[in-house]
Amino acid sequence: MALKDRNLVVTKSQAACLIALRDRKDSTPKIAVHAKLDMKKTAAALGELERLGLAKRDQPKKWHATARGKICFFETVPDRSRRDSGVPGPGSQRLLELLNHPMPGREIAERLGITKQGTRQLLIKLHAQGRVSFADPERAFWLVMRAGDKTPILSRDEERVLSAIPPEYATDAGKISLAAGMPESKAQQTLESLIARRFVEAYAGFQGGRLFRITAVGQKHPQYDQSARRAQAPRLPAASERVRKVLSAILDSGALRIRDVSDVLREPHQSINALMQYLKRKHLVEKTGQEPSAPYALTDEGLATLTEMTRRRAA
């Protein structure tokens, strides 16, 4: 290695930028976040690294380390101190007051009424001061929080799946995967993670499947996107008004024989008998005893079906 490389001296900010370049950060904002510098200091440091032959731009906004910059040894010296560099200005203070929970960068820009670029510069400066942190440093403005915020952060997949679950009703993994725009196997895996974190609960659904409902904690999570596409309600084993009346009559009485159902609904015995056999095959009703005249009661699936039918009727 050349003697001049052994004697290479750079400032701490220049060294931090060079390390960021070696870690394949290629844009000024990404380099600034990685180096924990504001945009102005990052631009100055990159300019000096370019002058020293340690960095170069292939495109106006793309940086990378040169061959020498990738392997050189260097010593560091402190940066020249800047007056009031750690004191948040009025814009930064407004942003910090707004950031009472984790929030996407785009939402911060909208609520502050400033451009995305201006918001980006404020956030990078506050990050350099140690006042904010980013949930994903690779995409820093996806989700921003105050430093020290203990809110549990969801992954991108968890956020998409959670936001696809409607607050009004439970639904199945297939409907959730469609709304979230991901394969059902991936949605299923993500749902298990959300269940373990108590943001979603699961219970027996229709025809041996499972239904998923968002919990109160999940609905209050700041990453639950209120404007996201919601999953549709699951398909019911039976959905006619006649079936709803039969199931409702049985629930009201606890259990009913076929002739009792016929009397309540004022329908022919033969017609109700055929319907009850259909509901039995669908596992919505079951006999309470072995004798031929034993009354029928709702199964758990029958109760879940009636509950969902009633909800949809009232909606």
KOLKETI-363864 format. One record per residue: x, y, z of N, C-alpha, C in turn. Coordinates in steps of 0.1 Angstrom, whole numbers, plus 2048, in hexadecimal, padded with zeros to 3 digits. Atoms other than C-alpha are relative to their C-alpha. Example, Ala and Ser with C-alpha at 12.3 -4.5 7.8 and 13.67 -1.06 7.14 Angstrom:
BEGIN
8097F480087B7D384E80980C800/7F77F58008897F58477F880B808/
END
This chain:
BEGIN
8087F480080080080080980C800/7F87F480180D8237F880180780D/7FD7F97F381C8388147F580A802/80A7F67FE80285380E7F37FA806/80C8067FA7E683B8168027FD80F/7FE8037F27F68318377FF80D808/8007F37F97F78568407F38087FD/80D7FA8037D385D8347F980480D/8087FB7F47C087384D7F38067FB/80D7FB80479B87984A7F980480D/8087FC7F47818898627F77F4803/80980A7FC7698738757F47FF7F7/80B80080974D87D85F8037FA7F2/7FB80580C7618758408027F0801/7FD80E7FD76B85384F7F27F9800/80D8077FF74684B8577FA7FF7F2/80680180D73C8538338077F67F8/7F980A80775883E8257FC7F1804/80580D7FB74D82083B7F27FD7FA/80D80180672982682E8017FB7F1/7FE80480E73682480A8057F27FF/7FB80E8007498048127F47F6803/80B8097FC7287F68207F58017F5/8087FF80C7187FE7FD7F4809802/80A7F580070381C80780480A7F5/7FC7F980C70282F7E77F980E7FE/8067F38026EB84D7EB80380980D/7FD7F77F56F186C8017F87FE80C/8088027F46D38668188047F3807/7FC80D7F96DD84181E80E801806/7F37FE7FA70184B8247FF80880D/8027F87F56F686683C7FA7F880C/8068097F56E084D85080A7F7805/7F680A7FC6FB83385180B807808/7F57F97F971584D85C7FB80880C/8067F87F56FD85F87480480E7FF/7FC7F38037048808647F48077FA/80B7F98076ED89C8578048017F1/7FE7FF80F6EA8A283180C8097FC/7F57F78047018C083080E7FB803/7F38067FC71D8AF8438047F47F7/7FE80B80871989082E8058057F2/7FC7FB80E71B8A380D80E806801/7F27FA7FF73B8B681980A7F4801/7F780B7FE74B8958248027F87F3/7FF80780D7438848038088087F6/7F87F88097518A17F080F7FF803/7F28017FD77289F8038057F27FD/7FC80D8047738797FE8027FE7F1/7FE7FF80F76F87F7D980D8077FC/7F47F880378B8987D980C7F7804/7F58097FC7A187E7EB8027F47F8/7FF80C80879A8647D17FA7F3807/80680B7F978784E7EA7F27FD7FD/80E8028047648527DC7FE8077F3/8047FA80D75485A7BB7F17FE7FE/80E80180473285F7AC7FF7FA7F2/80280580E72784A78E7F48077FA/80B7F980470685C78D7FF80C809/8017F47F76FB87E79B7FD7FD80F/8048037F26EC86D7BA8067F3805/7FB80D7FC70084D7BC80F800803/7F28007FC7218497CF8057F2802/7FA80C7FB73982D7D580F803802/7F27FF7FD75C8287E28087FC7F4/7F680480A7798277CA8077F4804/7F880B7FC79080A7C980980380B/7F77FC7F47A881D7E07F780280C/8087FD7F478B8287F67FB7F3807/80580D7FA7818037FB80A7FA809/7F58087F97A37F8809809809809/7F67F87F97B58168177FE80080F/8007FD7F27BF81A83B80080F803/8007F17FE7B983C84B80080280F/8017FB7F37BC84F86B7F580B800/80B7F67FF7A086687880380B80A/7FF7F47F779F8888887F2805802/80E7FA7FE78189A8977FC80A7F6/8057F680976B8AF88280080D806/8017F37FA76A8D48867F3802806/80D7FE7F974F8DC89F7F880B7FA/8097F68067318EF8937F780580B/8087FA7F571E9078AA7F17FC7FE/80E8048006FB8FB8B47FC7F57F7/80380B8096FE8DC89F7F77F6805/80980A7FA6EB8C78B87F3805805/80D7FA7FB6CE8DE8BF7F68007F5/80A80180B6AE8D78AC7FA80E7FE/8067F48046A08F48997F17FF801/80F8007FF67B8FE8977F97F57F8/80580B8086748E587B8027F3806/7FD80C7FA6858C988D7F87FE80D/8088017F46738D18AD7F17FD7FD/80E8038046518D089C7FF7F17FC/80080E80465A8AE88D8007F780D/7FF8087F46648A08AF7F3801808/80C7FF7F96448AD8BF7F57F77F9/80A80880763089C8A48027F1802/7FC80E80064387B8A77FD7F980E/8038067F463086D8C57FE7F17FF/80080E80263084A8B68067FE7F3/7FA80280D6418398997F78047F4/8087FA80B6368498788087FF7F3/7F980080D63E84585380580E7FC/7FB7F38046538618447F68087F8/80A7F980863886982B7F5807808/80A7FA7F861F86F84680580C808/7FA7F57F963788585980080D7F7/8007F580A63B89B8397F38067FF/80D7FB80161689D8357FB80880C/8057F97F460F8A785880880D804/7F87F47FE62B8C08597FD80A7F5/8037F780B6208CF83880D8047F8/7F37FD8076448CD8298027F57F6/7FD80980A6538BB80C8077F3806/7F980C7FC66089780F80F802801/7F17FE7FF6838A380880380880C/7FD7F87F36818BD8247FE7F880C/8018097F56748A383B80B7F6802/7F480980069088B83180C807807/7F47F97FB6AA8A58397FF80380F/8037FE7F269A8AD85B8037F3808/7FE80D7F969988886480E7FB801/7F18048006BD88185A80780880A/7F97F77F66C889F86F7FD7FB80E/8048047F36B489388D8067F2803/7F980D7FE6C287088880F801804/7F27FD7FD6E587E88880280480E/8007FB7F26DD88F8A97FC7F580A/80580A7F76D086E8B77F2802806/80E7FD7FB6AC87B8BB7F67F77FA/80980980669B8638A38077F47FB/7FB80C8056A08408977F77FB7F5/80880580C69582C8787FE7F1802/80380E7FE68480A8798087F87F6/7F880780A69680085980A80A7FA/7F67F78056B78128528028007F1/7FE80180F6B780682E7F58087F9/80A7F88056968188297FB80980B/8017F97F36998328447F2807801/80C7F77FF67984683C7F37F8800/80C8087FF66282883C7F980180E/8067FE7F365D82B86280A806809/7F77F87F866C8458797FA80080E/8057FF7F366A84789F80A808808/7F77F97F767985B8BB80A7F6806/7F68097F969984D8CA7FB7FB80D/8058067F36908368E77F27FC800/80E80580166C82F8DB8007F1800/80180E7FE66480C8E77F57F97F9/80B8068086478068CF8057F47F9/7FC80C80864A7E28C17FE8037F1/8017FD80E6517E689C7FD7F47F8/80380B8096427D08828098007F4/7F980180C6547C38647F78057F5/8087FC80B6487CE8427F57F67FD/80A80A8026367AD83D7F580080B/80A8007F56267AF85F7F780C7FF/8097F480261A7D28587F67FE7F6/80A80280B60A7C88377F57F7804/80A80A7FC5F97AA8467F780580B/8087FA7F55ED7BC8667F680A7FA/8097F58065DF7D98517F67FA7F7/80A8078085CC7C083B7F57FB808/80A8067F85B87B38587F580B804/80A7F67FC5977C685C7FD80080F/8037FF7F158D7D287F7F27FA803/80E8037FE5687C887A7FE7F1801/80380F80156B7A287480D7F87FE/7F48098025827848737FF7FB7F1/80080580D58D77685280B7F57FF/7F780B8015A375A84480D8057F9/7F27FD8065C87598387FF8037F1/8017FE80E5BE7578147FB80E7FC/8057F38025AA77781580B80B804/7F57F77FB5C678882980B8017F6/7F48008095E177E8117FC8087F3/8047F980C5CD78C7F380180F803/8007F27FD5C87AE80580E805803/7F27FC7FD5ED7AF8108097FF7F4/7F880280C5F97A57EE80D7F8801/7F58097FE60F7887F87FB7F27FF/80480E80160F7627F47F97FC80D/8078047F45F875080D8097FA80A/7F78067F761473C81B80880A808/7F97F57F962775C8247F7807809/8097FA7F760876C8327FD7F880C/8038097F560174E84780C80080A/7F47FF7F762574F85580080D808/8017F37FA62177485C7F580180B/80B8007F660076F86E8047F980D/7FB8077F4611756885809809809/7F87F77F962A77088E7F880B807/8097F67FA60F78A8957F87FA80B/8078077F55FC7718AA8097FF80D/7F68017F561C76B8BF80280D807/7FE7F27FA61F7918C47F3806805/80D7FC7FB5FA7938CE7F980C7F9/8067F68095F07AA8B17F47FA7F9/80B8078075D97908A27FD7F3808/80480C7FA5C57738B07F97F77F6/80580A8095BA75389F7F67F7807/80980A7FA59D73B8A57FA7F87F5/80680980A58A71F8947F78077F7/8097FA80A57972A8747F77F67FA/80A80980756371985A8077F57FA/7FC80C8075686F684D80F7FD803/7F38057FB5876EF86280B80B7FE/7F67F580259971085980280880C/7FE7F77F65A572C86E7FD80E7FC/8027F280259A750871809808808/7F67F77F95AF76E87B7F980D803/8067F37FD5A478D88D80B809806/7F67F67FA5B97AC8967FC80280F/8037FD7F25BB7B28BC80080F802/8007F17FC5B67D48CD80E8057FF/7F27FB8005DC7D78D18048017F1/7FC7FF80E5E17D08AC7F980C7F9/8077F58075C77E98A180580E805/7FB7F37FB5D78048B780F8027FB/7F27FF8035FA7FD8A980280B7F5/7FE7F580A60881B8968037FC7F2/7FE80580E6118058787F37FA7FA/80C8058065ED7FA8737FA80B7F7/8047F680A5E580D8537F18017FF/80F7FE8005C281B8557FB8017F2/8057FF80E5C182082F8047F47F8/7FC80C8085CE7FD8257F47F97FB/80A8098065BA7E58107FD7F580B/80480A7F65A67CE8287FC7F37F9/80480D8055A17A98237F07FE801/80F80280057D79E81A7FD7F680B/80580A7F75687898318017F27FA/80080E80656B76382D7F37FB7FB/80C80680555374F81A7F97F780A/8078087F653873F8307FC7F37FB/80480D80452F71A8307F18017FA/80D7FE80550B72682A7FC80F803/8027F27FE4FE7498267F18057FD/80E7FC8034D874981E7F980580D/8087FB7F54BF75C8337F97F5807/80880C7FA4AC73B8398097F980A/7F78077F74CB72B84880380980C/7FE7F87F54D174985E7F47FF80A/80C8017F74AD74786C8007F3807/7FF80D7FA4B272287380A80080B/7F57FF7F64D37278857FC80980C/8047F67F64C57458987F67FA809/80A8067F84A77318A48057F5809/7FA80B7F84BC7148B080880780C/7F97F97F64D372D8C27F780580B/8097FA7F64B673E8D37FB7F680A/80680A7F74A971E8E180A7F6806/7F68087FB4CA70D8E88017F37F8/80180C8084BF6ED8D57F17FF7FB/80D8028054A16E58BF7FF7F37F7/80380B8094926C68AE7FC8057F3/8047FC80E48A6C78897F2805800/80E7FB8004656CA8907FE80D807/8007F37F946C6E78A880480B7F7/7FC7F680A47F6F988D7F58037F6/80B7FF80A4636F28757F5809805/80B7F87FA44A70188D80480F801/7FC7F27FE45F7208958008087F2/7FE7F980D4667288707F37FF7F7/80D80280844371C8648037FB7F2/7FD80680C4527078497FD7F1801/80380E80044A6E383E80B7F8807/7F78087F945A6C885380B7FA7F7/7F78068094696B783580B8097FB/7F77F68054796D782880B80380B/7F67FD7F54896DE84B8097F5802/7F880C7FE4946BA84E80C8007F6/7F580080A4A86BD82D80A80B803/7F77F57FD4B66DF8388097FC80C/7F88037F44C26D185A80A7F57FC/7F68098044D36B484980C8077F8/7F67F88074E56CD83280980780A/7F87F97F64F06E18518097F7808/7F880A7F94FC6C286280C7FC7F8/7F58038095116B984480B80B800/7F77F47FF5206DC84680680280D/7FB8007F25286D686B7FC80D807/8067F47F95126F48757F77FC80C/8088057F54FB6DF88B8047F2803/7FE80D7FD4FD6BF89D7F67FB80A/80A8057F74E66A88B180680080F/7FB7FF7F24E86AB8D77FF7F2807/80180E7FB4E16858DC7FF7F67F5/80080A80A4E06648CA7F27FC7FB/80E8048054BA65F8C87FC8077F4/8047F980D4AA6678A77F980D802/8087F37FF4946838B580880A809/7F87F77F84B16938C880180E7F9/8007F38064B26B98C380E8047FA/7F37FB8064CD6CC8AF80480C807/7F97F47FB4E56E68BD80A8057F6/7F67FA8094FD6FD8AC80E7FB804/7F28037FE5216F28A880880D802/7F77F480053E70A8AE8008077F3/8007FA80D53F70F8897F38067FC/80D7FB80351A7148877FE80E807/8017F47F951C72F8A280880B7F9/7F77F68075397408907F98057F3/8077FC80D52573F86F7F5809803/80C7F77FD50674E87F80580E804/7FA7F37FB51B7698908048097F4/7FB7F880C52B77386E7F48047F7/80C7FD80850977185C7F980C806/8077F57F94FA78887680780D7FE/7F87F48025177A18737FE8057F2/8027FC80D5147A284E7F38067FD/80E7FB8024EF7A784F7FE80E806/8017F37F94F37C486780980B7F9/7F77F780650F7D48537FA8097F5/
END
